[in-house]
């Protein structure tokens, strides 16, 4: 195909990849100016009734997910069309590389970064599982790096809606990352994706796969029979607790793995806290702390992740000034832990406890100055949300955030009215 090429409102300008079902192009949505990725199905796939039937089904599977998977750590499928003679899928464009470059021994990530990446993948796959979807082809090449430890899972073409169809042939998936039940064509479930993610984690930690063989037959035999060497035997500095997590994820028997994603996430979060310095806060820990905020209890997990990515976190000592009256405000905050006092011209107005918003008036009345000074009365952790970052939230998340904020403000006004009534009888 000659480039540039026009496909409806999309201007295809660069080839960025070739897969089993077709080619992927960088494109521009000429209506919105947004960069996207467009996957075009190879015509041979549509017309070959034998060899490419599986590939054709995979393309249709992926197309059917348009609008169904909305999660900060999943590449969004924006639009899709499949006919007898053609087909395309429009996806969110992720300009970074995949995790493949971090599977080489001379380019391995720090252990703590691997933990954060695996935690985020767990969250994404848990979300998919809750929609009744098993990915079936989790591998480093299908996990894109946005920046740092911020990743997005892509290529749900091999996915299966396991509530309707729970048996799949070995043709869907990549053998080195496939669980034994997947290889045998038995039932696949979220536990199969957990196994594959465990293999990815093992490779990111050590630069090697747990099972390595010269032929496919030897590989399948090793997966079926061989004991796995713990990651710490192949790389120094890996704690025994992490060995246990990885080996449990890739247990040969599905019943020996973690029963659900939440149980695995809990173990990773515990270990992640041990490896983070005192002043740093891991994204997994931020997620857990925001999830525990009562004002955010109605937010689904994907939106909590949006807030994690939209926020900047600080730890403040007792006596620190978090906000100063009469200064311009460009951010609002959530007090994650600790306590603060609110004063104006030195006079105590109120106290703020953990889980509460503060600085929100500058968000409601843009361009206004701070109305009061906030000072910590204990060691505190705060999450800051600039107004610019809040405007980048998805519509649903932003509306939910504003609703929660207004509910909090209403409760404060009611409490203030009651205080005045008690004061003056």
C-alpha positions as CSV (number, residue, x, y, z in Angstrom):
1,X,0.0,0.0,0.0
2,X,1.3,3.4,-0.9
3,X,1.6,6.0,1.9
4,X,0.1,8.3,2.9
5,X,-3.2,6.5,2.5
6,X,-6.7,7.7,3.5
7,X,-9.0,5.4,5.3
8,X,-12.2,7.3,6.1
9,X,-11.2,10.0,8.5
10,X,-7.8,8.4,9.2
11,X,-4.6,9.5,7.4
12,X,-2.2,6.5,7.4
13,X,1.4,7.8,7.1
14,X,3.9,5.2,8.5
15,X,4.2,1.4,8.9
16,X,4.9,0.6,12.5
17,X,4.5,-3.2,12.7
18,X,3.4,-6.4,11.0
19,X,1.6,-9.2,12.8
20,X,-0.2,-12.5,12.1
21,X,-3.4,-10.9,10.8
22,X,-2.0,-7.8,9.0
23,X,0.0,-4.6,9.3
24,X,-0.2,-1.8,11.8
25,X,0.2,1.9,10.7
26,X,0.6,5.1,12.5
27,X,-2.2,7.4,11.5
28,X,-3.9,10.8,12.3
29,X,-7.5,11.2,13.1
30,X,-8.2,14.2,10.8
31,X,-11.4,15.1,12.8
32,X,-9.7,15.4,16.2
33,X,-6.0,15.6,15.4
34,X,-5.4,12.6,17.6
35,X,-2.6,10.1,16.8
36,X,-3.9,6.6,16.5
37,X,-2.7,3.1,15.4
38,X,-4.6,1.4,12.6
39,X,-4.4,-2.3,12.1
40,X,-5.4,-3.4,8.6
41,X,-6.3,-7.1,8.1
42,X,-4.4,-8.8,5.3
43,X,-6.8,-9.7,2.5
44,X,-5.2,-13.2,2.3
45,X,-6.4,-13.8,5.8
46,X,-10.0,-13.1,4.8
47,X,-9.9,-15.3,1.8
48,X,-7.8,-18.3,2.9
49,X,-10.4,-20.7,4.4
50,X,-7.9,-23.0,6.0
51,X,-4.5,-21.8,7.2
52,X,-5.6,-18.4,8.2
53,X,-8.9,-19.2,9.8
54,X,-7.5,-18.9,13.3
55,X,-5.8,-15.5,12.4
56,X,-9.1,-14.3,11.0
57,X,-10.9,-15.2,14.2
58,X,-8.3,-13.4,16.2
59,X,-8.8,-10.3,14.2
60,X,-12.5,-10.4,14.6
61,X,-12.1,-11.2,18.4
62,X,-10.0,-8.0,18.7
63,X,-12.4,-5.9,16.7
64,X,-15.3,-7.1,18.9
65,X,-13.6,-5.5,21.9
66,X,-14.0,-1.9,20.6
67,X,-15.3,0.2,23.5
68,X,-15.4,-2.8,25.9
69,X,-12.0,-2.5,27.6
70,X,-11.3,0.9,29.1
71,X,-8.4,0.8,31.5
72,X,-5.3,3.0,31.9
73,X,-3.1,-0.1,31.5
74,X,-4.9,-1.5,28.4
75,X,-4.4,-0.2,24.9
76,X,-7.9,1.1,24.0
77,X,-9.6,-0.1,20.8
78,X,-11.4,3.0,19.5
79,X,-13.2,1.7,16.4
80,X,-13.4,-1.4,14.3
81,X,-14.9,-2.6,11.0
82,X,-14.9,-6.2,9.6
83,X,-16.6,-7.1,6.3
84,X,-16.2,-10.1,3.9
85,X,-13.5,-8.2,2.0
86,X,-11.8,-5.9,4.4
87,X,-11.3,-5.1,8.0
88,X,-9.5,-2.6,10.2
89,X,-9.1,-1.8,13.9
90,X,-8.3,1.7,15.3
91,X,-6.4,1.7,18.5
92,X,-4.8,4.1,21.0
93,X,-1.3,5.0,19.8
94,X,1.5,4.2,22.2
95,X,4.8,5.7,21.0
96,X,7.1,3.7,23.3
97,X,8.7,0.3,22.9
98,X,7.5,-3.0,24.3
99,X,9.0,-4.8,27.3
100,X,11.1,-7.0,25.0
101,X,14.1,-4.6,25.3
102,X,14.1,-5.2,29.1
103,X,14.4,-9.0,28.8
104,X,18.1,-8.9,27.8
105,X,20.5,-9.4,30.7
106,X,22.4,-6.2,30.0
107,X,19.3,-4.1,30.1
108,X,17.3,-5.5,33.0
109,X,15.1,-3.2,35.1
110,X,15.5,-2.7,38.8
111,X,13.6,-5.3,40.8
112,X,11.3,-2.7,42.3
113,X,10.3,-1.5,38.8
114,X,9.5,-5.0,37.7
115,X,7.2,-5.3,40.7
116,X,5.3,-2.1,39.7
117,X,4.9,-3.3,36.1
118,X,3.6,-6.7,37.1
119,X,1.2,-5.1,39.6
120,X,-0.2,-2.8,36.9
121,X,-0.6,-5.7,34.5
122,X,-2.4,-7.6,37.3
123,X,-4.9,-4.8,37.6
124,X,-5.4,-4.7,33.8
125,X,-5.9,-8.4,33.5
126,X,-8.2,-8.5,36.6
127,X,-10.3,-5.8,34.8
128,X,-10.4,-7.9,31.6
129,X,-11.3,-11.0,33.6
130,X,-14.2,-9.2,35.2
131,X,-15.5,-8.6,31.7
132,X,-15.2,-12.3,31.1
133,X,-12.1,-12.0,28.9
134,X,-8.9,-14.1,29.0
135,X,-6.0,-12.5,27.0
136,X,-4.2,-15.8,26.2
137,X,-1.1,-14.2,24.8
138,X,0.6,-12.3,27.6
139,X,4.3,-11.8,26.7
140,X,6.8,-8.9,26.7
141,X,6.0,-8.0,23.1
142,X,2.4,-7.4,24.0
143,X,3.1,-5.0,26.9
144,X,4.0,-1.5,25.8
145,X,6.0,0.9,27.9
146,X,4.5,4.4,28.0
147,X,7.1,5.8,30.4
148,X,8.9,4.5,33.4
149,X,6.8,1.7,34.9
150,X,3.6,2.9,33.2
151,X,2.6,0.2,30.8
152,X,-0.3,-0.9,28.6
153,X,-1.3,-4.4,27.5
154,X,-2.1,-4.7,23.8
155,X,-3.1,-7.4,21.3
156,X,-6.3,-9.0,22.7
157,X,-6.7,-10.8,19.4
158,X,-6.1,-14.2,21.0
159,X,-8.5,-13.4,23.8
160,X,-11.4,-15.7,24.6
161,X,-14.7,-14.7,26.3
162,X,-14.4,-17.6,28.8
163,X,-17.9,-17.3,30.1
164,X,-19.1,-18.5,26.7
165,X,-16.1,-20.5,25.4
166,X,-13.5,-22.0,27.7
167,X,-11.6,-24.4,25.5
168,X,-9.0,-23.1,23.0
169,X,-6.5,-24.8,20.7
170,X,-2.7,-24.3,21.1
171,X,-2.8,-22.1,18.0
172,X,-3.7,-19.1,20.2
173,X,-0.7,-18.0,22.2
174,X,3.1,-18.1,22.3
175,X,4.4,-21.5,23.6
176,X,7.2,-20.2,25.9
177,X,4.6,-18.2,27.9
178,X,1.7,-20.7,27.8
179,X,0.4,-22.6,30.8
180,X,0.2,-26.4,30.7
181,X,-3.6,-26.3,30.6
182,X,-3.4,-24.0,27.6
183,X,-0.9,-26.2,25.8
184,X,-3.1,-29.3,26.4
185,X,-6.2,-27.5,25.1
186,X,-7.9,-27.7,28.5
187,X,-10.0,-25.0,30.1
188,X,-8.3,-21.6,30.1
189,X,-9.1,-18.9,32.7
190,X,-7.6,-15.9,34.4
191,X,-5.2,-18.4,36.0
192,X,-3.8,-19.1,32.6
193,X,-3.0,-15.4,32.1
194,X,-1.6,-15.3,35.6
195,X,0.9,-18.1,34.6
196,X,1.9,-16.2,31.5
197,X,2.4,-13.0,33.4
198,X,4.6,-15.0,35.9
199,X,6.8,-16.1,33.0
200,X,7.1,-12.5,31.9
201,X,8.1,-11.5,35.4
202,X,10.7,-14.2,35.5
203,X,12.2,-13.1,32.2
204,X,12.2,-9.4,33.3
205,X,14.0,-10.3,36.5
206,X,16.6,-12.7,35.1
207,X,16.9,-12.1,31.4
208,X,16.1,-15.7,30.8
209,X,13.0,-17.9,30.4
210,X,12.4,-20.6,33.0
211,X,12.0,-23.2,30.3
212,X,14.5,-23.1,27.4
213,X,14.8,-25.7,24.7
214,X,16.1,-26.2,21.1
215,X,12.8,-27.5,19.7
216,X,9.1,-27.0,20.3
217,X,8.7,-30.7,21.4
218,X,11.5,-30.3,24.0
219,X,10.0,-27.0,25.2
220,X,6.6,-28.6,25.7
221,X,8.2,-31.5,27.5
222,X,10.1,-29.2,29.9
223,X,7.0,-27.2,30.7
224,X,5.2,-30.4,31.5
225,X,7.8,-32.0,33.7
226,X,10.8,-29.8,34.6
227,X,11.2,-28.1,38.0
228,X,11.8,-24.3,37.8
229,X,14.9,-22.7,39.2
230,X,14.0,-19.7,41.4
231,X,14.8,-16.3,39.9
232,X,17.3,-15.5,42.8
233,X,19.5,-18.4,41.5
234,X,19.9,-16.5,38.3
235,X,20.2,-12.9,39.6
236,X,21.5,-11.6,42.9
237,X,19.4,-9.2,44.9
238,X,16.1,-10.9,44.4
239,X,14.4,-11.5,47.8
240,X,13.1,-14.9,48.8
241,X,9.6,-13.5,49.1
242,X,9.7,-12.6,45.4
243,X,10.9,-16.1,44.5
244,X,7.8,-17.4,46.2
245,X,5.4,-15.1,44.4
246,X,6.9,-15.9,40.9
247,X,7.0,-19.6,41.5
248,X,3.4,-19.6,42.7
249,X,2.3,-17.7,39.7
250,X,3.9,-20.3,37.3
251,X,2.8,-23.3,39.3
252,X,2.1,-26.2,36.9
253,X,-1.3,-26.9,38.5
254,X,-3.7,-24.0,38.2
255,X,-5.1,-24.8,41.7
256,X,-1.6,-24.1,43.1
257,X,-1.6,-20.5,41.8
258,X,-3.1,-17.5,43.5
259,X,-6.9,-18.0,43.5
260,X,-7.6,-14.5,42.0
261,X,-5.8,-11.4,40.9
262,X,-6.6,-9.5,44.2
263,X,-4.7,-12.1,46.2
264,X,-1.7,-11.7,43.9
265,X,-1.9,-7.9,44.0
266,X,-1.9,-7.9,47.8
267,X,1.3,-10.0,47.9
268,X,3.1,-7.8,45.3
269,X,2.0,-4.6,47.2
270,X,3.4,-5.9,50.5
271,X,6.7,-6.8,48.9
272,X,6.8,-3.5,47.0
273,X,6.6,-1.5,50.2
274,X,9.6,-3.3,51.5
275,X,11.7,-2.3,48.5
276,X,10.7,1.4,48.3
277,X,12.8,4.1,49.9
278,X,11.2,6.1,52.7
279,X,10.6,9.2,50.5
280,X,9.3,7.3,47.5
281,X,5.8,5.9,47.1
282,X,5.2,3.1,44.6
283,X,2.3,3.4,42.2
284,X,0.9,0.2,43.7
285,X,0.9,1.8,47.1
286,X,-0.7,5.0,45.8
287,X,-3.4,2.8,44.2
288,X,-4.1,1.1,47.5
289,X,-4.2,4.3,49.5
290,X,-6.5,6.1,47.1
291,X,-8.7,3.0,47.0
292,X,-9.1,3.3,50.7
293,X,-10.2,6.9,50.6
294,X,-13.9,6.9,51.5
295,X,-14.7,9.9,49.2
296,X,-13.5,7.8,46.3
297,X,-15.3,4.5,47.2
298,X,-17.6,4.7,44.2
299,X,-14.8,4.9,41.7
300,X,-14.1,1.7,39.7
301,X,-10.4,0.5,39.7
302,X,-9.6,1.9,36.2
303,X,-10.5,5.4,37.4
304,X,-8.5,5.0,40.6
305,X,-5.5,4.3,38.3
306,X,-6.3,7.5,36.3
307,X,-6.1,9.4,39.6
308,X,-2.8,7.7,40.4
309,X,-1.3,8.9,37.1
310,X,-2.8,12.4,37.5
311,X,-1.3,13.0,40.9
312,X,2.0,14.1,42.5
313,X,2.7,12.8,46.0
314,X,4.6,14.4,48.8
315,X,5.5,13.5,52.4
316,X,5.4,16.5,54.8
317,X,6.8,16.7,58.3
318,X,4.9,18.1,61.2
319,X,4.6,21.9,61.1
320,X,5.0,22.1,57.3
321,X,2.9,24.7,55.4
322,X,0.9,22.9,52.7
323,X,-1.1,25.9,51.5
324,X,-0.7,29.6,52.4
325,X,-3.6,32.1,52.3
326,X,-3.7,34.7,49.6
327,X,-1.4,32.8,47.3
328,X,-2.7,31.8,43.8
329,X,-3.9,28.2,43.6
330,X,-3.3,25.9,40.6
331,X,-3.9,22.6,42.4
332,X,-6.1,20.8,44.9
333,X,-5.2,17.9,47.2
334,X,-6.3,14.8,49.1
335,X,-4.8,14.3,52.5
336,X,-3.8,10.7,52.3
337,X,-2.5,10.3,55.9
338,X,-1.9,12.6,58.9
339,X,-3.7,15.7,60.1
340,X,-3.8,19.5,59.3
341,X,-5.2,22.6,60.9
342,X,-6.8,25.4,58.8
343,X,-6.2,29.0,59.9
344,X,-6.9,32.5,58.6
345,X,-4.9,35.4,59.8
346,X,-3.7,33.1,62.6
347,X,-7.2,32.1,63.7
348,X,-8.1,28.4,63.8
349,X,-11.0,27.7,61.5
350,X,-11.1,23.9,61.1
351,X,-9.0,20.7,61.1
352,X,-8.5,18.3,58.2
353,X,-8.1,14.6,58.7
354,X,-6.9,11.8,56.4
355,X,-9.1,11.0,53.4
356,X,-10.3,14.6,53.0
357,X,-10.0,17.1,50.1
358,X,-8.4,20.5,50.6
359,X,-7.6,23.4,48.4
360,X,-10.7,22.7,46.4
361,X,-12.1,26.3,46.4
362,X,-9.4,27.3,43.9
363,X,-10.6,24.5,41.6
364,X,-14.2,25.6,41.9
365,X,-13.4,29.3,41.5
366,X,-10.5,29.3,38.9
367,X,-8.1,32.2,39.2
368,X,-8.9,32.8,42.9
369,X,-6.3,32.9,45.7
370,X,-6.1,30.6,48.6
371,X,-8.6,31.4,51.3
372,X,-6.7,30.0,54.3
373,X,-3.4,28.5,55.5
374,X,-3.0,24.8,56.1
375,X,-0.3,23.5,58.4
376,X,0.4,19.8,59.2
377,X,-0.1,18.8,62.9
378,X,1.6,15.4,62.3
379,X,3.7,13.8,59.6
380,X,1.5,13.7,56.5
381,X,1.2,12.4,53.0
382,X,-0.7,14.4,50.4
383,X,-1.7,13.7,46.8
384,X,-1.7,16.8,44.6
385,X,-3.9,17.2,41.5
386,X,-3.1,20.1,39.2
387,X,-6.1,21.5,37.4
388,X,-4.4,20.8,34.1
389,X,-4.1,17.1,35.0
390,X,-7.7,16.9,36.2
391,X,-8.8,18.2,32.8
392,X,-7.1,15.2,31.2
393,X,-9.2,12.6,33.1
394,X,-11.8,10.7,31.2
395,X,-15.2,12.2,31.2
396,X,-16.7,9.6,33.6
397,X,-13.7,9.9,36.0
398,X,-13.8,13.7,36.0
399,X,-17.6,13.8,36.6
400,X,-17.3,11.3,39.5
401,X,-14.4,13.4,40.9
402,X,-16.4,16.6,40.8
403,X,-19.5,14.8,42.3
404,X,-17.4,13.5,45.2
405,X,-15.8,16.9,45.7
406,X,-19.2,18.6,45.9
407,X,-20.5,16.0,48.3
408,X,-17.5,16.7,50.6
409,X,-18.1,20.4,50.4
410,X,-21.8,20.0,51.2
411,X,-20.9,17.9,54.3
412,X,-18.5,20.6,55.5
413,X,-21.1,23.3,55.1
414,X,-23.7,21.3,57.1
415,X,-21.1,20.7,59.8
416,X,-20.3,24.5,59.9
417,X,-24.0,25.3,60.2
418,X,-24.4,22.9,63.1
419,X,-21.4,24.4,64.8
420,X,-22.9,27.9,64.4
421,X,-26.2,26.7,65.8
422,X,-24.5,25.2,68.9
423,X,-22.4,28.3,69.4
424,X,-25.3,30.7,69.4
425,X,-28.0,28.5,70.6
